[in-house]
Amino acid sequence: EDKGSEIFITNILLLPVYQNTGIGAAIIKNIMQRAANRKIPISLTVLRPNKAKDFYERLGFKVVSEDGTRFYMRWS
């Protein structure tokens, strides 16, 4: 979701057969390149039990806040 001053990733869902194949990383890296070209950050949320948090951290996203159910992450 392009909000003008940032890109917000709402959902990226891959069937289990396609997970850990590099498809998700390729999608996110493409979004990161577009954000870098425009010099804007990317934000997203991850539910606490979701292992995707580690995936996003490996790509350089940082937790900027959290609540009882999710982590709020940002890349810039």
Secondary structure, DSSP 8 states (H G I E B T S, - for coil): -B-SS-EEE------GGGTTSSHHHHHHHHHHHHHHHHT--EEEEEETT-THHHHHHHTT-EEEEE-SSEEEEEE-
